[in-house]
Amino acid sequence: MHDTDVAIVGGGLAGSLAAAMLGRAGIDTTVIDPHPEYPAEFRCEKLDGDQVVLLKKTGLAEPVLRVSTPDRESWIARFGRLVDKRTGDQEGIFYGPLVNTIRAEIPAQVRFIHAKATTIASGAEHRSVALSTGEIVSARLLVLANGLSVSLRDQLGIKREVVSECHSISIGFDITPVGRRSFPFPALTYYADRTDDRTAYITLFPIGGTMRANLFVYRDMKDPWLQQLRAEPEQTVTALMPGLRRITGDFAVDGHIAVRPVDLYVTRNHVQPGLVLVGDAFSTSCPAAGTGARKVFVDVERLCNVYIPQWLATPGMDAGKIAAFYADPEKQACEAFCIDKAHGLKAFSTDPSLRWAARRWTRFLGHYGIGTLRRFGRRPLTAPTGGHALPAGAKP
Ligand SMILES: Cc1cc2nc3c(=O)[nH]c(=O)nc-3n(C[C@H](O)[C@H](O)[C@H](O)COP(=O)(O)OP(=O)(O)OC[C@H]3O[C@@H](n4cnc5c(N)ncnc54)[C@H](O)[C@@H]3O)c2cc1C
């Protein structure tokens, strides 16, 4: 039996970040995760400028920025035309190295137990967690940061409500130029030309010496198009975005093509004594909208900088204390922003109605105008209006 003030179940982005922050604040913390090293997984592969600002608030940005790859300049294109070149603010980093870099910052006094949490029980003052190793951890506060996993939530009567099933599919692969040494751009975002292609955009960005591609589509997982993409990736991408090659030149898709669908869900019945949910464990966001890491950073920053120190300073861990975190205005604003951006981007990419066509054209012309001003050396003063949610790395 281990006694601790805070037990964190899950050492992904949210759990590792929380452990590093709490450990640095001198709070007695234990992390439980089966993987000694976070494995290679297709998840968030870049942070945009806003996310880096949020990460700075956690005090953990510096080690991440030491190993991530800045894009420096980002090109925006549509209909085979380059519409703008803006100063880049994205940092490319694979998810495994991102989490492992943050884990390396967890101070030595934080106990890291390599096990799976199997059962959670509540007592008068403490929550106890039974582990796959037979150990039991007893904590004043349990932080559930176990991502998409459902079993522990089910035990606690926490309900998952799917608000958009298979909202989008994320596709990730390495891409190399053919017939030349490098692509002409440091990073590129290319928007889909037609709404009936059910595609948001493709973004190409550097991670170390690799040019990585993330393509976001709105399709069914059984759609034969996905098989076609795996069988003939270059031809399928070119057929989807006929103008892309005009910007990239000939290209080859290298190695494994990762395909992951994402459901959007929220949780219900989560306000419980001694227990708080963060990151994907609380709600998912659409990868195309590039907001998952933002949500993790806001959740963990508010929880560790504001609420946990206050909660531990007084006896008990009742539901009233916990409710304050979920009602935090910054957290609520972030949740609303993420869901709005997820639905807005889907409509922006797939809705053929006049209203959304007008928004697409306004956005395109806005980008074009800004790009033209930039080319002639004049800094645009205002952003284009009339558009809706755009992906990370595609802000005017
Ligand atoms: C394909 C894809 C692309 C994405 N792209 C972007 C993007 O471009 N930009 C962006 O901002 N966001 C993106 N996201 C979202 C972002 O990656 C997630 O929101 C974020 O990684 C969630 O982190 P987390 O710590 O909540 O969950 P995870 O990183 O999943 O961590 C969960 C941890 O819990 C552990 N765990 C599970 N069950 C147990 C248990 N019983 N006991 C102990 N440990 C347990 C797991 O081992 C894991 O370490 C993307 C997501 C996907 C799927």
PDBQT file of the ligand as one rigid body, heavy atoms in Angstrom, charges set to zero:
ROOT
HETATM    1  C1  LIG A 401      -4.519  10.746 -34.879  1.00  0.00    +0.000 C 
HETATM    2  C2  LIG A 401      -4.527  11.917 -33.952  1.00  0.00    +0.000 A 
HETATM    3  C3  LIG A 401      -3.974  13.116 -34.345  1.00  0.00    +0.000 A 
HETATM    4  C4  LIG A 401      -3.995  14.211 -33.475  1.00  0.00    +0.000 A 
HETATM    5  N1  LIG A 401      -3.460  15.389 -33.897  1.00  0.00    +0.000 NA
HETATM    6  C5  LIG A 401      -3.504  16.465 -33.078  1.00  0.00    +0.000 A 
HETATM    7  C6  LIG A 401      -2.954  17.716 -33.485  1.00  0.00    +0.000 A 
HETATM    8  O1  LIG A 401      -2.447  17.882 -34.605  1.00  0.00    +0.000 OA
HETATM    9  N2  LIG A 401      -2.981  18.750 -32.609  1.00  0.00    +0.000 N 
HETATM   10  C7  LIG A 401      -3.520  18.609 -31.354  1.00  0.00    +0.000 A 
HETATM   11  O2  LIG A 401      -3.531  19.567 -30.581  1.00  0.00    +0.000 OA
HETATM   12  N3  LIG A 401      -4.065  17.450 -30.938  1.00  0.00    +0.000 NA
HETATM   13  C8  LIG A 401      -4.069  16.365 -31.771  1.00  0.00    +0.000 A 
HETATM   14  N4  LIG A 401      -4.595  15.182 -31.347  1.00  0.00    +0.000 N 
HETATM   15  C9  LIG A 401      -5.167  15.071 -29.978  1.00  0.00    +0.000 C 
HETATM   16  C10 LIG A 401      -4.095  14.865 -28.907  1.00  0.00    +0.000 C 
HETATM   17  O3  LIG A 401      -3.083  13.997 -29.372  1.00  0.00    +0.000 OA
HETATM   18  C11 LIG A 401      -4.750  14.298 -27.649  1.00  0.00    +0.000 C 
HETATM   19  O4  LIG A 401      -5.793  15.154 -27.246  1.00  0.00    +0.000 OA
HETATM   20  C12 LIG A 401      -3.765  14.152 -26.490  1.00  0.00    +0.000 C 
HETATM   21  O5  LIG A 401      -2.707  13.343 -26.906  1.00  0.00    +0.000 OA
HETATM   22  C13 LIG A 401      -4.440  13.543 -25.259  1.00  0.00    +0.000 C 
HETATM   23  O6  LIG A 401      -3.486  13.269 -24.261  1.00  0.00    +0.000 OA
HETATM   24  P1  LIG A 401      -3.898  12.469 -22.939  1.00  0.00    +0.000 P 
HETATM   25  O7  LIG A 401      -2.739  12.536 -22.024  1.00  0.00    +0.000 OA
HETATM   26  O8  LIG A 401      -5.221  12.919 -22.474  1.00  0.00    +0.000 OA
HETATM   27  O9  LIG A 401      -4.102  10.956 -23.423  1.00  0.00    +0.000 OA
HETATM   28  P2  LIG A 401      -2.956   9.825 -23.823  1.00  0.00    +0.000 P 
HETATM   29  O10 LIG A 401      -1.748  10.475 -24.387  1.00  0.00    +0.000 OA
HETATM   30  O11 LIG A 401      -3.710   8.849 -24.620  1.00  0.00    +0.000 OA
HETATM   31  O12 LIG A 401      -2.546   9.213 -22.439  1.00  0.00    +0.000 OA
HETATM   32  C14 LIG A 401      -3.289   8.236 -21.791  1.00  0.00    +0.000 C 
HETATM   33  C15 LIG A 401      -2.327   7.411 -20.932  1.00  0.00    +0.000 C 
HETATM   34  O13 LIG A 401      -3.090   6.628 -20.035  1.00  0.00    +0.000 OA
HETATM   35  C16 LIG A 401      -2.489   5.366 -19.922  1.00  0.00    +0.000 C 
HETATM   36  N5  LIG A 401      -3.504   4.447 -19.423  1.00  0.00    +0.000 N 
HETATM   37  C17 LIG A 401      -4.654   4.042 -20.015  1.00  0.00    +0.000 A 
HETATM   38  N6  LIG A 401      -5.332   3.201 -19.217  1.00  0.00    +0.000 NA
HETATM   39  C18 LIG A 401      -4.594   3.068 -18.095  1.00  0.00    +0.000 A 
HETATM   40  C19 LIG A 401      -4.763   2.331 -16.889  1.00  0.00    +0.000 A 
HETATM   41  N7  LIG A 401      -5.830   1.558 -16.678  1.00  0.00    +0.000 N 
HETATM   42  N8  LIG A 401      -3.807   2.423 -15.932  1.00  0.00    +0.000 NA
HETATM   43  C20 LIG A 401      -2.716   3.216 -16.106  1.00  0.00    +0.000 A 
HETATM   44  N9  LIG A 401      -2.517   3.944 -17.234  1.00  0.00    +0.000 NA
HETATM   45  C21 LIG A 401      -3.440   3.860 -18.201  1.00  0.00    +0.000 A 
HETATM   46  C22 LIG A 401      -1.974   5.072 -21.328  1.00  0.00    +0.000 C 
HETATM   47  O14 LIG A 401      -0.933   4.106 -21.278  1.00  0.00    +0.000 OA
HETATM   48  C23 LIG A 401      -1.463   6.446 -21.754  1.00  0.00    +0.000 C 
HETATM   49  O15 LIG A 401      -0.117   6.618 -21.395  1.00  0.00    +0.000 OA
HETATM   50  C24 LIG A 401      -4.593  14.083 -32.195  1.00  0.00    +0.000 A 
HETATM   51  C25 LIG A 401      -5.163  12.859 -31.788  1.00  0.00    +0.000 A 
HETATM   52  C26 LIG A 401      -5.130  11.792 -32.667  1.00  0.00    +0.000 A 
HETATM   53  C27 LIG A 401      -5.753  10.479 -32.216  1.00  0.00    +0.000 C 
ENDROOT
TORSDOF 0
